[in-house]
C-alpha cells in the first residue's frame, strides 16, 4: 500500500507571527527594581549615620599628627636606633647631629664589640649578666666530656650507617666515608 499524503492546511489569513508582550513580567521587574533601589538607599543612609557617629566619637582623641615628643615615635624596633641623632652610652647621651651619618652605627658597633669581648654586668648589683665570647667558649669546653677509644668508634660506625632505597628500610651494611 502506498502511504497517503495528507495535505497540510495553511491558513493564509494568519501568515504573520503573533507578538505577545508579557506585560506582567515587565511590571514585576519594575516593582522589584524599585524596591531594591529603595532598600539600598535605606541601607546607605543607615551606614552614613553610623559612620558620622563614629567620627564624632573619635574627634576627641588626638590625631597622630598632633602628637609630640616620645608619643610621636613609632613602636619598637625602630630603624634608627638613636632618635634625634644621638646614642646612649655609659658616659651619657652622645650628640651626633653634626657628625657623619655612619657615626651612630660606629658607636653602636664599638659598644657591641666591647659587650662581646667583656660581657655585661648589672650596674646595681655588679653580677655578671652575660659572658664575653672567649670566656664563654672556655667555660663550655670545661663542661664537655671527652670520649675516647671504643665508645667513640662505636658512635662513628653508627653515624655512618644509612637507609637507602635499595635496602628496603633496613640499615645498609655499606658505610659512608
N, C-alpha and C positions, 0 to 999 in steps of 0.2 A: 504494500500500500504506500501510496505517496503521501507524504506529510502535507497537511493542509496549511496553507499560509494564511494567517489572519491579517487582515488589513488593519493597519493602525489608524486610529481615528484621530485626526488633528483638527483642533478647533481653531480655525484661522481668525476668529474674533479675539482670542486671548493669546496672541503671539508675543506679548511683552512680559518681562519679568516683574513680578509684583515687588514693590519696595516697601517693606514694613519697618518702621522705626519703632524701637522699643522705648516708648516714652516713659514707661515705668522705671526702667533701668537708669535712664538719664536723671530722673528726679531723685532716685535713691542715691546715686553718685553725688549729685549736687548737695543733698542734705547731709550726707556723710562727710563730704569735704568741708562744708560749713561748720559742722560740729568739731571736726578735727582741728580746724584753724582756731575756733573759739577755745578749745581745751588748751592748745599750745600757747595762745596769748595769755590765758589764765595762769598757766604754769610759769611762764616767763615773768609775769607781774609778781607772782609769789617769790620767785628766785631773786628778783630785783629788790624786793623788800627785805629779804633775809640778808643779802649782801650789804644793803645800806645799814642795817642794824649792826652787822659785824664791823663795818667801817667806823661807826660811831663809837663802838666799844673799844676798838684798838686805837682810837685817836688820842686817848690819854697816855698810852705808852710812848716812849721816845723812839724815834727813828734811828737806825744805826748811823745815819749821817750826822745826827745831833749829839752823839756820844763824844766824850773826850778822854784823853789820857789812857790809862790802862784798860778802861772799858771798851775802847775802840780797837784794841789789838785783837787779832784773830786767835782762835784757840790753839793750844799747843798741839803738835810741834810746829814751830814757825820756821819758815825758810831762812830768815835772818835771825841768827841766834841772839844777837845783841840789838834790841830795838834802840834807835837813837844813836847808832854808830858808836857803841861802847861795849866793853866786856867787863864782867865782874871777875875779879881775881882775888887772890889772898891779900893783895895790897889795897884793895878797894876797887872802885869803878875806874876803868881806863877809858878816857875820852879819845875817840878815833875819828872825829868828824873831819879833820883836815889831813888825814893820812891816806895812804893808798887803799883802794878797795879791798885788797887781799890782807890788809893788816889785821882785820878781825880773825880771819882764818889762821894766820900765822900765830897769833896769840893763843887761840884755842888749841892749835896743834902743839905748841910749846907746853901748855898746861896738860894736855893728854899724854904727851911723851913723859912728862915728869910723873904723872899718875901711874903710867905703865911701868916705869922704872922703879919708883919708890913705894908705890901703893898708896893707900888712903887711910888716914887716921881720923877718928872722931874728934872734933875740935873741943868738945866739952869734957869728955872722959879720957881721951888720949888712947883709946883702944884701937887696934888695927881693924879696919873695916874690910879693906882689900889688900892683897899682897902684890908686890911687883912681880913681873913675869918671870924673871930669873929665879927669884926666891920661891915662887910657886912651883916652878919646874923642879927645883932641888927637893922641895917638900914632897912632891909627887913621886919622884924617884926613890925617896927613902921608904915610902909606903908600898912600893911594888915588890912583890916576891919574885925572886929569880928561880926559874925552873931549870933543871938540868938533866942530862942523861936520858934514861929510858922513858920517863914521862913526857919529855919534850919530843922525842922521836915518835912516840905513840900519837900525840896530838897532831904532829905534822903529817903522819900517814893518814890519819882520819880526815884531815882537811883536804888532802889530795884526792880522795875518792869522790866520784861524781856519778850522777844518774844521767844516762843518755837515752835516746830513742831506741837504740838497739839493745839496751839492757832490760827492756820491758819492766822498768820500775825497780829492779834490783840494783844494788850498788855494783858498779862495774869494777872488775878486777884491775882495769887499766888505771894508772895513776897519772895525774898531770905533772908536768915538770914545774 
